[in-house]
Amino acid sequence: MSGEGGACVPPIAKLGAIVTVERVLARTPALAVLLPMIQVYDVGCLLNLDVVARDAAAPPGLALQLDTAFSGEESTSLHLVLRYPGGAEVHSDHDGDCAPPNLSWFPGGVRGDASHTLYHMPLWLFPLPPPDELLLTLEWPWARIEPTAVTLDGAAIARAAKRSSSCWPA
């Protein structure tokens, strides 16, 4: 798993270009699932997913449920599916072998204030998707989030990949 162009992780010594998405993917009285941006490299991209919880209304065990997303083994975990033109799909819970195409959970972080907690849960997509319209579907039965879909602009991702650059000149 190399950090420079490896399939399983974003490149370390590169600056990813940003594609602004600014979408609320799903919302319940207790949770909001957001996709503010996609950080794009020449080999793949990070879908910067955020889950925001209203602490007073958040279901018990939320942090544990978010941890299960990284394993992809629990039927109660957060699931994302990216559908390419022509019907091919890549799933967030099938990332064990890093075989492309791959959509895998990447370490994020957590922060909060007196009333909300934000869980940053990026997904690494390798390789770059085609420069066509893509369909991203989110489902989280445990949190009572039914399947919901948004389109992503593959052409904008392809343009951003060309703007990705090395941290140092060659």
Summary of the structure (lengths in Angstrom):
residues: 170
radius of gyration: 15.8
end to end distance: 22.3
largest distance: 51.4
contacts: 512
relative contact order: 0.23
helix: 14%
strand: 46%
